[in-house]
């Protein structure tokens, strides 16, 4: 095995572990910045439920980590400075693409919930959840502060 093969295993393992550390969102979980802040509560009736996939945000974390690890691995290729630099650049590009693909492939099961509020307005909220979390006709609460809004029973 070449040095390159020995370096590929830690890079792939690091990328997989890094992506596994991403916290999974939940309608029942609040971030620290959402606590101890007033939130409006509206009540309504659930009109429609549609399963959706929620993609992770564009944090660039996967791409950045992959690029760094790929650059380190690639710079070990070759016998001279020019070859090491070329390998580092190629490794960074390949690692960035791999890291971005790994991060982008992790989606969360979610629901698009359409709620007819008692005020007469109809809104739709997308949040993590599964098909058994709600039923059409459920009376629900819509809780939010304009930035983060969620539906609960």
C-alpha positions as MATLAB code, in Angstrom:
seq = 'XXXXXXXXXXXXXXXXXXXXXXXXXXXXXXXXXXXXXXXXXXXXXXXXXXXXXXXXXXXXXXXXXXXXXXXXXXXXXXXXXXXXXXXXXXXXXXXXXXXXXXXXXXXXXXXXXXXXXXXXXXXXXXXXXXXXXXXXXXXXXXXXXXXXXXXXX';
ca = [
       0.000    0.000    0.000;
       1.192    3.499   -0.769;
       1.224    6.465    1.600;
      -1.810    7.772   -0.214;
      -3.890    4.701    0.641;
      -2.934    4.964    4.316;
      -4.101    8.589    4.367;
      -7.421    7.954    2.579;
      -8.784    5.817    5.412;
      -8.382    8.508    8.129;
      -9.822   11.161    5.804;
     -12.927    9.126    5.022;
     -13.347    8.182    8.683;
     -12.961   11.802    9.827;
     -15.515   13.031    7.299;
     -18.014   10.370    8.369;
     -17.530   11.093   12.074;
     -17.793   14.831   11.540;
     -21.066   14.471    9.684;
     -22.428   12.184   12.419;
     -21.918   14.944   15.005;
     -24.497   17.206   13.384;
     -27.343   17.708   15.872;
     -30.678   16.416   14.674;
     -33.429   19.058   14.868;
     -36.705   18.326   16.573;
     -39.948   20.251   17.177;
     -39.448   19.469   20.874;
     -35.892   20.829   21.051;
     -35.044   24.482   21.524;
     -31.684   26.164   20.986;
     -30.172   28.210   23.792;
     -30.991   31.442   21.936;
     -34.702   30.499   21.842;
     -35.027   30.116   25.611;
     -36.353   32.820   27.918;
     -37.741   34.845   24.997;
     -41.394   35.610   24.425;
     -43.048   33.665   21.635;
     -46.503   34.092   20.198;
     -48.960   31.220   20.379;
     -51.824   30.771   17.927;
     -54.293   27.911   17.847;
     -55.698   26.256   14.762;
     -56.756   23.090   12.980;
     -54.417   20.952   10.917;
     -55.666   20.947    7.306;
     -52.960   19.039    5.426;
     -49.834   16.975    6.126;
     -47.198   16.356    3.486;
     -43.972   14.360    4.062;
     -40.835   16.247    2.990;
     -37.054   15.874    3.215;
     -35.143   18.607    5.022;
     -31.641   19.146    3.637;
     -28.852   20.425    5.874;
     -27.939   24.078    5.597;
     -25.023   25.383    3.577;
     -22.531   25.582    6.436;
     -19.486   24.772    4.299;
     -18.204   22.707    7.243;
     -18.096   19.453    5.276;
     -16.414   21.094    2.289;
     -13.866   22.936    4.444;
     -12.951   19.909    6.510;
     -12.693   17.712    3.418;
     -10.503   20.288    1.665;
      -8.086   20.538    4.595;
      -7.825   16.787    5.057;
      -7.563   16.204    1.299;
      -4.862   18.859    0.995;
      -2.825   17.247    3.759;
      -3.174   13.803    2.214;
      -2.461   15.041   -1.307;
       0.661   16.925   -0.263;
       2.243   13.626    0.763;
       2.198   12.393   -2.841;
       5.224   12.679   -5.068;
       8.902   13.010   -4.394;
       9.533   16.730   -4.866;
       8.146   20.082   -3.872;
       6.253   20.635   -7.133;
       4.624   17.202   -6.902;
       3.713   17.777   -3.242;
       2.105   21.136   -4.044;
       0.207   19.690   -7.018;
      -0.938   16.744   -4.907;
      -2.008   19.091   -2.115;
      -4.093   21.214   -4.475;
      -5.682   18.181   -6.136;
      -6.316   16.598   -2.724;
      -7.932   19.785   -1.421;
     -10.285   19.986   -4.397;
     -11.210   16.308   -4.203;
     -11.560   16.405   -0.412;
     -13.737   19.526   -0.561;
     -16.032   17.897   -3.105;
     -16.259   14.697   -1.043;
     -16.898   16.574    2.215;
     -19.584   18.704    0.591;
     -21.268   15.627   -0.894;
     -21.221   13.818    2.466;
     -22.732   16.770    4.277;
     -25.348   17.389    1.592;
     -26.475   13.761    1.552;
     -27.798   13.880    5.103;
     -31.439   14.824    5.030;
     -33.964   14.680    7.842;
     -37.495   13.376    7.492;
     -39.938   16.213    7.912;
     -43.522   17.331    7.521;
     -45.104   20.304    5.831;
     -48.042   21.132    8.087;
     -50.817   23.392    6.766;
     -52.767   24.973    9.611;
     -55.992   26.978    9.444;
     -55.559   29.368   12.357;
     -58.570   30.427   14.423;
     -57.812   33.983   13.247;
     -58.718   32.882    9.692;
     -55.177   32.863    8.288;
     -53.775   29.690    6.716;
     -50.070   28.993    7.181;
     -47.668   26.162    6.358;
     -44.770   25.182    8.598;
     -42.026   22.685    7.682;
     -40.483   20.914   10.637;
     -38.778   17.604   11.435;
     -41.176   14.772   12.167;
     -42.696   11.542   11.033;
     -46.012   10.444    9.551;
     -47.481    9.437   12.920;
     -46.805   12.755   14.697;
     -50.036   14.472   13.551;
     -53.388   13.754   11.891;
     -55.524   15.997    9.690;
     -58.132   17.627   11.930;
     -55.855   17.809   15.007;
     -56.131   20.974   17.085;
     -52.606   22.362   17.239;
     -50.628   25.250   18.659;
     -48.345   27.302   16.417;
     -45.519   28.715   18.518;
     -43.014   31.192   17.167;
     -41.102   34.415   17.396;
     -41.011   35.343   13.727;
     -37.735   33.516   13.137;
     -38.383   30.030   14.506;
     -41.905   28.661   14.392;
     -43.116   25.155   15.221;
     -46.354   23.227   15.479;
     -47.269   21.164   18.546;
     -50.365   19.513   19.936;
];
